[in-house]
């Protein structure tokens, strides 16, 4: 069985200058995306090629803060009663 997971990451940056806020949130969004995309982020049989963090949605801005919420997804396999491993020994 293949499980699909959706998750959210919110990046926040605080500065009095609105241009700095926007630039830094955009930069941090790229840092987070580069750290997550293509990685194994589940303890099970994760598919790195299906791990990705998509471009975000700007959230309402309240000075001196700027936030963006990104949607991520990954997939992994689990096996069970139909004969495959579950990641646990039968004696556990």
NORJOBEL-V740546 format. One record per residue. N is the residue number from 1. SS is DSSP state (alpha for helix, beta for strand, coil for the rest). NEAR is the number of other ideal C-beta (glycine too) atoms within 8 Angstrom. Layout:
N:SS:NEAR + N:SS:NEAR
This chain:
1:coil:6 + 2:beta:6 + 3:beta:9 + 4:beta:7 + 5:beta:9 + 6:beta:7 + 7:beta:8 + 8:beta:8 + 9:beta:10 + 10:beta:9 + 11:beta:12 + 12:beta:8 + 13:beta:11 + 14:beta:7 + 15:coil:8 + 16:coil:5 + 17:coil:6 + 18:alpha:8 + 19:alpha:6 + 20:alpha:9 + 21:alpha:15 + 22:alpha:9 + 23:alpha:8 + 24:alpha:11 + 25:alpha:14 + 26:alpha:9 + 27:alpha:8 + 28:alpha:10 + 29:alpha:13 + 30:alpha:8 + 31:alpha:8 + 32:alpha:12 + 33:alpha:10 + 34:alpha:7 + 35:alpha:7 + 36:alpha:12 + 37:coil:9 + 38:coil:6 + 39:coil:8 + 40:coil:6 + 41:coil:7 + 42:coil:8 + 43:coil:4 + 44:coil:9 + 45:beta:6 + 46:beta:12 + 47:coil:10 + 48:alpha:8 + 49:alpha:5 + 50:alpha:8 + 51:coil:16 + 52:beta:10 + 53:beta:10 + 54:coil:8 + 55:coil:4 + 56:coil:10 + 57:beta:7 + 58:beta:7 + 59:coil:8 + 60:coil:3 + 61:coil:10 + 62:beta:4 + 63:coil:6 + 64:coil:6 + 65:beta:10 + 66:beta:13 + 67:beta:12 + 68:beta:13 + 69:beta:10 + 70:beta:16 + 71:beta:11 + 72:beta:13 + 73:beta:12 + 74:beta:14 + 75:beta:12 + 76:beta:12 + 77:beta:10 + 78:coil:10 + 79:coil:9 + 80:coil:7 + 81:coil:3 + 82:coil:5 + 83:coil:4 + 84:coil:6 + 85:coil:4 + 86:coil:7 + 87:coil:6 + 88:coil:5 + 89:coil:4 + 90:coil:4 + 91:coil:3 + 92:coil:4
